[in-house]
């Protein structure tokens, strides 16, 4: 009976192992909930989550996914590591959402695979270089209310995206307003310096600080000189008083001798 029982136990264990392997594989390759998935002939999965009124990016996108469409939803932000684990992703569509913020590391892990990123028709006003760390994909950044100011000017050289992608940054508003870049692709207006006002403000602040330090130094020197003059006067008066005291002492000594 023992000899018969052992093969049965081994068979059950093997069956459990196969079942667990199948479950893990299914969890890694099954379709995201509420989304529509298709397999391409060349391999790799396409996940379509378009127009589903999503307010958060799904966390159950299969690891073998090559294309993700999250367009026409209600996404407001892309959090850090939102697509971690999707190492085969070549295309990501986040267009026509309510995106106003891309957190640092939002596309972390996609640098070696992603070829195209669509962020058009959102509410992006500021460019966050840390969100695109290591990402050299071609991106569509058009139709966003970009606010062109000194911060954006300093951020653009730090963005790792394909350079032509930045032509999609068309100024909706600007600071200062009088510089007149509204409606222009900022990358195509290299002669415009949005940091002029900030530089002037910085220069004025530095002048004020330097003037303050200069005033303090002069005040200290005046105080120091006056204090030394007062000490010198007192010391001089003390020295002047010494002979009279010495004369009195000699006179007292003479009287004592006579007596």
C-alpha positions in Angstrom: 0.0 0.0 0.0 2.9 2.4 0.8 4.5 1.6 -2.6 1.3 2.5 -4.4 0.7 5.7 -2.3 4.1 7.2 -3.1 3.6 7.4 -6.9 0.2 8.9 -6.3 1.7 11.7 -4.1 4.4 12.4 -6.7 1.7 12.6 -9.4 -0.3 15.1 -7.4 2.7 17.2 -6.6 3.7 17.3 -10.3 0.1 18.2 -11.3 0.1 21.0 -8.7 3.4 22.3 -10.1 2.1 22.3 -13.7 -1.0 24.1 -12.5 0.9 26.8 -10.6 3.2 27.4 -13.6 0.1 27.8 -15.9 -1.5 30.2 -13.4 1.6 32.4 -13.2 2.0 32.4 -17.0 -1.6 33.3 -17.4 -1.3 36.1 -14.9 1.6 37.5 -16.8 0.1 37.2 -20.2 -3.6 37.6 -19.8 -5.4 40.8 -20.8 -5.9 43.8 -18.5 -9.4 44.0 -17.0 -12.0 45.8 -19.2 -9.4 46.2 -21.9 -9.3 44.6 -25.3 -6.2 42.6 -26.3 -5.0 41.2 -29.5 -1.9 39.2 -30.5 0.2 40.3 -33.5 1.5 37.8 -36.0 5.1 38.7 -35.1 4.3 38.1 -31.5 3.6 40.5 -28.7 0.3 41.8 -27.3 -1.6 45.0 -28.0 -3.7 46.3 -25.2 -6.5 48.7 -26.0 -8.1 50.6 -23.1 -9.4 53.5 -25.1 -12.5 55.5 -24.1 -13.2 53.6 -20.8 -13.4 56.7 -18.5 -10.3 55.5 -16.7 -9.0 57.8 -13.9 -5.9 55.6 -13.1 -3.5 53.7 -15.3 -4.2 49.9 -15.0 -1.7 47.9 -13.0 -2.5 44.5 -14.6 -1.1 45.2 -18.1 0.6 41.9 -19.3 4.4 41.9 -19.3 4.6 40.9 -22.9 2.6 43.9 -24.1 4.2 45.8 -27.0 1.5 48.5 -27.6 -0.8 50.2 -25.1 -3.6 52.6 -26.0 -5.0 54.6 -23.1 -6.4 57.5 -25.2 -9.7 59.2 -24.6 -9.8 58.6 -20.8 -9.8 60.8 -17.7 -6.2 60.3 -16.6 -4.8 63.4 -14.7 -1.4 62.2 -13.8 1.2 59.5 -14.7 2.7 58.3 -11.4 6.2 57.1 -10.8 6.9 53.6 -12.2 3.5 53.5 -13.9 4.7 51.1 -16.5 7.4 49.2 -14.6 7.8 45.7 -16.0 6.7 46.4 -19.5 10.2 45.9 -21.0 8.9 45.1 -24.4 6.7 48.1 -24.9 7.3 50.0 -28.2 4.3 52.3 -28.4 2.3 54.1 -25.7 -0.7 56.3 -26.4 -1.9 58.6 -23.6 -3.5 61.2 -25.9 -6.8 63.0 -25.2 -6.8 62.7 -21.5 -6.6 65.3 -18.6 -2.9 64.9 -17.9 -1.5 67.9 -16.1 1.4 66.2 -14.3 4.1 63.7 -15.1 5.8 62.5 -11.9 9.5 62.0 -11.9 10.3 58.5 -13.2 6.8 58.2 -14.8 8.2 56.2 -17.8 11.1 54.6 -15.9 12.1 51.2 -17.4 10.9 52.0 -20.9 14.1 53.6 -22.2 15.5 50.6 -23.9 12.3 49.6 -25.8 9.8 52.5 -26.3 9.8 54.1 -29.7 6.8 56.3 -29.8 4.9 58.2 -27.0 1.8 60.2 -27.6 1.0 62.8 -25.0 -1.0 65.1 -27.3 -4.3 66.8 -26.4 -3.8 66.9 -22.7 -3.4 69.7 -20.1 0.4 69.7 -19.8 1.8 73.1 -19.1 5.2 72.3 -17.6 8.0 70.0 -18.8 9.4 67.7 -16.2 12.8 66.3 -17.4 12.9 63.7 -14.6 9.7 62.1 -16.0 11.5 61.2 -19.2 14.7 59.9 -17.7 16.5 57.7 -20.2 13.6 57.8 -22.6 14.8 58.5 -26.2 11.5 57.8 -27.9 9.8 60.0 -30.5 7.0 61.9 -28.7 3.9 63.8 -29.8 3.6 66.8 -27.4 1.2 68.9 -29.5 -2.1 70.5 -28.4 -1.1 71.1 -24.8 -1.4 74.5 -23.0 2.4 74.8 -22.6 3.4 77.8 -20.4 6.7 79.1 -21.8 8.8 80.6 -19.0 12.4 80.4 -17.7 11.8 77.1 -16.0 10.7 75.5 -19.3 13.6 77.0 -21.1 16.0 75.5 -18.6 14.2 72.2 -18.7 14.2 71.5 -22.4 17.9 70.8 -22.8 17.6 68.2 -20.0 14.9 66.1 -21.7 16.1 62.9 -23.3 13.4 62.6 -25.9 14.2 62.6 -29.6 15.0 66.3 -30.2 12.4 66.7 -33.0 9.7 65.9 -30.4 10.2 69.2 -28.7 8.9 71.1 -31.7 5.5 70.1 -30.3 6.0 72.4 -27.4 4.0 75.4 -28.7 3.6 78.3 -26.3 0.1 78.8 -25.1 1.1 81.4 -22.5 4.4 83.0 -21.7 6.2 84.7 -18.9 6.9 87.5 -19.3 3.9 88.1 -21.6 5.5 91.0 -23.5 8.1 88.7 -25.0 5.5 87.5 -27.6 6.0 83.8 -28.0 2.4 82.7 -27.9 1.6 80.4 -30.7 5.3 79.7 -31.5 7.1 76.4 -31.2 9.6 77.4 -28.5 12.4 75.1 -29.9 12.1 77.0 -33.2 12.7 80.4 -31.5 16.2 80.1 -30.3 16.9 83.8 -30.1 14.2 84.3 -27.4 15.4 84.3 -23.8 12.7 83.9 -21.3 15.2 84.1 -18.4 16.1 87.7 -19.1 13.7 89.0 -16.4 14.9 86.4 -13.9 18.5 87.4 -14.6 17.7 91.1 -14.1 15.9 90.3 -10.9 18.8 88.2 -9.7 21.3 91.0 -10.6 19.2 93.5 -8.7 19.0 91.2 -5.7 22.8 90.7 -5.8 23.4 94.4 -6.0 21.1 94.9 -3.0 22.9 92.2 -1.0 26.3 93.6 -1.9 25.2 97.1 -1.0 23.9 95.8 2.4 27.2 94.0 3.1 29.2 97.1 2.0 27.1 99.3 4.4 27.6 96.8 7.2 31.4 96.8 6.6 31.6 100.6 6.5 29.5 100.9 9.7 31.8 98.4 11.4 34.9 100.3 10.3 33.5 103.6 11.5 32.5 102.1 14.9 36.0 100.4 15.1 37.8 103.7 14.4 35.7 105.7 16.8 36.1 103.1 19.5 39.9 103.1 19.0 39.9 106.9 19.1 38.1 106.9 22.4 40.5 104.3 23.8 43.4 106.3 22.6 42.1 109.5 24.2 41.6 107.8 27.5 45.0 106.3 27.3 46.5 109.7 26.5 44.8 111.3 29.4 46.1 108.6 31.7 49.6 109.1 30.4 49.3 112.9 31.0 48.2 112.3 34.6 51.3 110.2 35.4 53.9 113.1 35.9 51.7 115.0 38.3 51.2 111.9 40.4 55.0 111.3 40.2 55.7 114.9 41.4 53.4 114.5 44.3 55.1 111.3 45.3 58.6 112.9 45.1 57.3 115.9 47.2 55.9 113.5 49.8 59.2 111.7 49.9 61.2 114.9 50.5 59.0 116.0 53.4 59.3 112.6 55.0 63.1 112.8 54.7 63.2 116.3 56.3 61.1 115.1 59.2 
